[in-house]
Amino acid sequence: MKRGLGVALLWLSVAASVFAVTDTSPATTLLQQMQQAYRELNFELTLIELRRGQLEPKRLTRGHLDGQALTYLSYLNGQPREYVQRDDEVSFFESSHDGYTLKPSELPGLFVRFQSMPVEQILAHYNVVAAGRSRVLGRIADVLRLDPREPDYYGYVLWLDQETGLLLKLDTLDKEMGLVEQVMGVALNISTQPAAFLTELKAASLPPVLSLVEAYPAPQQALPWQADWLPKGFEIRSQDKHQLPLTGQLVDYLMASNGLVDVSVYVANAMPNSDSRQQLIRQGATHLVSLVNAARMEVTVVGDIPAEAARRIAESITVKTGETP
């Protein structure tokens, strides 16, 4: 199904166990200032995303008109990819399919999610440490290190503009502190008024909002299989059937999340001559693991998690007692 559909249900079931922000450390205060800046400022930030030696430029524009927040994210190279957010509605425009709108939804990518998700959810999974100051875009930046509380998570380093609090740079690190992926600002414009084209976006006719029935061929249904292992802190947020965009094949789908990172699991009956060898593909922080298990189910796991965690999820998929795959 369309990329980003799993995000639609992300905010529908925030775990009741998440605690309120009681940490008043300087690092936590900086996180709160970062999110306040994102909520309140009008800005345009051009970014370079570095993934396995490949550079991808994109532009994030955000403004506020008549009490409504509008955000526009566009990829500047290759096939057009554009995303428009008006409050909690996001319209997706990608070359592989027609445009569509989801509500509630968020823009794709950790760079945006760090600035929009509740701080308490970050603190639930990461130790946040102030790590001094540096420079990005010629501006002084406060550096925060997010050390994961769980071994199956990546770590992160955030550079926050000291003057405004805006996030200017984000590194994703593996457990050996090696750089996995980087998103860095290369041009920033902050203004008192939102960019003029955002006024046009506010009045633009965007694709109608999809209902769950339209977005999912068979929404929110029990599946004949289960994941016997998920990284600690991840919860199942959605399970249904997805139609793969290239083949049209209908597959079982499960999405799990810790509030910051989503993991998608696709399961289908394996073809008779399917190779049982595991396949591992990495693109930046995203790993794809695919295998055929003993029950002849073809399992594919995709998410911004370490390879071993993705493999362990895939290997944990089993048929429920009394069910057939």
C-alpha positions, -999 to +999 in steps of 0.1 A: +000+000+000+011+036-001+042+046+017+032+065+049-002+049+054+010+032+086+016+067+101-021+073+100-028+055+133+004+064+151-012+089+174-044+070+180-030+049+209-002+065+229+007+042+257-009+051+290+023+043+308+042+072+293+050+096+322+047+134+323+077+156+319+092+161+354+128+162+343+140+198+346+176+192+335+192+217+310+191+190+283+153+184+288+148+222+287+166+224+254+143+197+240+113+216+250+127+248+235+133+229+202+097+219+201+084+253+210+105+268+182+090+243+157+055+251+169+058+289+168+084+301+142+080+308+105+111+293+087+125+277+056+153+252+061+172+235+033+186+201+043+211+176+030+204+140+040+235+117+039+227+080+035+255+055+027+275+081+009+245+094-011+234+130-007+197+139-010+186+176-007+152+186+006+135+217+019+113+221+050+091+252+051+068+260+080+045+289+088+014+299+107-016+316+092-048+325+111-040+300+139-033+271+115+002+255+111+012+247+075+043+227+066+057+219+032+084+192+027+099+187-007+127+165-021+148+185-046+164+158-067+150+129-087+114+119-089+091+145-073+081+139-037+061+165-019+042+166+014+018+192+027+007+193+063-022+214+075-025+209+113-029+171+116-038+164+079-010+154+056-012+152+018+013+128+001+024+134-035+048+108-047+055+096-083+045+060-076+008+068-070-019+094-070-019+120-042-038+113-011-045+128+023-045+112+057-058+124+091-044+122+117-009+119+103+026+134+105+053+143+079+077+114+072+111+114+088+128+115+122+139+151+116+103+163+119+091+137+144+117+147+170+103+182+169+066+173+171+063+143+193+058+147+231+091+152+250+080+126+276+081+099+249+117+108+240+126+106+277+109+072+281+134+056+257+165+078+257+189+093+282+193+129+271+227+145+278+239+180+270+272+176+251+285+211+247+283+235+218+293+235+182+285+254+149+261+246+121+253+270+093+277+294+109+254+295+140+262+285+175+243+253+183+237+234+216+245+197+212+223+170+227+232+133+228+203+108+231+217+075+244+192+047+240+179+029+271+175-003+250+201-022+230+179-026+200+177+012+193+199+036+175+213+066+193+211+102+181+229+135+183+209+167+179+223+202+171+199+230+182+202+266+172+212+285+203+193+316+193+160+301+183+161+264+195+154+250+160+169+216+151+197+222+126+214+188+124+205+152+133+230+122+134+218+086+138+244+064+155+249+027+159+259+011+192+296+015+183+289+053+179+294+050+142+275+074+119+246+056+102+227+086+088+229+124+089+205+152+081+220+186+082+208+221+074+227+240+048+205+272+045+181+287+070+157+317+067+136+327+097+109+354+091+082+372+109+057+363+082+052+328+066+065+322+031+041+336+005+034+303-011+021+289+021-008+313+018-016+296-015-013+261+001-037+271+028-064+278+002-053+250-022-076+221-031-058+191-018-068+154-022-097+145+000-090+128+034-090+090+031-112+071+056-097+039+071-119+018+047-105+036+017-069+035+030-069-001+039-085-029+019-093-048+051-087-024+081-078-035+116-084-072+116-069-101+135-041-118+115-034-156+115+002-149+126+020-131+154+053-115+162+067-133+192+093-106+197+095-068+194+121-045+207+112-033+242+090-003+242+075-011+208+037-017+206+015-028+178-004+002+164-020-013+133-027-046+117-045-051+085-040-060+048-020-039+024-019-040-014+017-037-026+020-008-050+042-025-076+026-060-078-009-054-064-004-084-042-025-083-010-004-090+020-009-091+058+006-060+075+016-051+110+030-018+122+047-014+156+061+018+170+079+032+201+064+066+193+095+078+175+104+049+151+079+028+132+086-008+120+065-024+093+060-062+089+046-077+057+037-114+055+025-134+025+024-170+015+057-180-001+058-191-037+066-228-041+102-222-053+109-192-031+145-191-019+148-195+019+179-175+022+177-142+042+180-109+024+193-078+041+192-044+025+203-012+042+196+024+031+210+048+057+193+040+091+166+019+074+170-019+072+149-043+052+151-080+062+133-106+041+131-144+046+109-174+041+103-192+074+096-228+083+058-223+078+065-211+042+056-175+050+075-148+033+083-122+059+096-087+052+105-063+080+113-026+073+122+001+098+148+025+111+162+000+136+195-020+137+198-049+114+199-075+142+166-062+157+149-063+122+162-099+117+150-110+151+115-096+145+113-114+111+125-147+127+099-144+155+069-145+132+049-176+139+014-190+129-011-186+157-023-218+173-052-233+153-046-209+123-032-215+089-009-189+072 
